[in-house]
Amino acid sequence: QVQLVESGGGSVQAGGSLTLSCAASGSTVSLSVINWHRQAPGKERELVAGVTRSGVTTYADSAKGRFTISINNAKNTAYLQMSSLNPEDTAVYSCSAKRLFRPETYWGQGTQVTVSS
């Protein structure tokens, strides 16, 4: 089992920045990838960015150039640095993780990000 705890959400003005953290605990030795997702009210959840243990990253088009995902393997923590935020970025941001050769996807509880104009 893997437990994920997100932190760092909050309210920010348009153009501002926030950094989210996703701390993993439990059976983390075989963690292979951590992803960040978001879900705005009335919209489907979307994948924002992902990072592997080796540091390979992927981004949604909406995140490219503004968001940076990184991982600290020693702390089993992934970070999502968000800049140039706009009201369309308002959502609940959640992280998920998968382990090597295991089908389960683990989820955190989510953290609210609100961007005001």
N, C-alpha and C positions, 0 to 999 in steps of 0.2 A: 504494500500500500504506500501511496505517496500523498502527503498532505501539502496543500498550497495555500499560502496566505498572501493576499495582495495588500499593498499599502501605498500611500502617496497621492490618492485622489483628493479632489477638493474643487474649489471654485476659483476661476481665474478670468481676467479680462481678455478680450480678443487680442491676439498678438502676443500673449503671454506664453509661459512655459510651465510644464510640470514633468516630474519624473516619477514613474510608477515602479514599484518593486514587487516581485513575485518570489517569495521565499519557499523553497521546497524542503520537506523533512520526511523522514521515514526511509523507505527503500530507494534512496537517491543514487546509489552507486551505479545503477543501470539506466539512469535517466538518459534519454537520447535527444529529446527536443522539448523546448518550452515555447509555446505560442501565446500571443496576446490577441484577444478578440474584443469586440465591443458590440453593444446592442443599444440602439437609441429607441426611445418610445415609439411604438407602432412600426418598428422596422425589424427585419431579420438580423440575427447575429452575423457579424462579418469578421473574418480573419484580418487582423491588422498587420501583424509581423510575427516572424518566428526565428528562433535561433537554435542551432544544434550545440552539443557539447563542444564540438571542435570550432565553434564560432561562425559557422556558415549561416548567413542571414537571408531572409526573404521578406518582402514588403508588399502590401497592397498598394495599388496606384495612389490611393488617397493618402498614404503615409510616406511615400517616397519623397525625399528631400526635406521633410519636416520632422520625421520620427527616426530615432535611432534605437535599435534593440541591441542589447549586449548581455553577456553572461559572466558571472564570477563563479567558476566551478568550485573553488575552495569554500565559498559560502552557499553553494547551491541556490543561487539567486539570479534571476533574470531581471533586467531593467528595461524600461521603455521611456526614453527621453523624448518628450514631445515639445516642439516649439512652433511658433507661428500659429498658435491655436485659434480656431474660429468657432462660432456657435454650432456649426455642423459637426464638430467633434464632440459635442455633448452626448454622453452615453454612459452606460455602466461598462467598465472595462474589466474583463476577466482573463485570467491566465489558465492555460491547460498544459498538461505534460504527458508524455508517453515514455515508456521504458522499452529498451531493446527487446525484440522478440516477444513482446507482450501486447495483447490486443487492447488492454484497457486504456482509456483516456481519463485522466484525473483533472478535476476542476477546482478552482478556488471559488470563494464566495462573491467576488466582484468588488469593485470600488467605483464610486460615482465620480465622474468628471463633468463639471458644468462650466461652460464658457459663455460669458455674457458679452454682449456687443456694446 
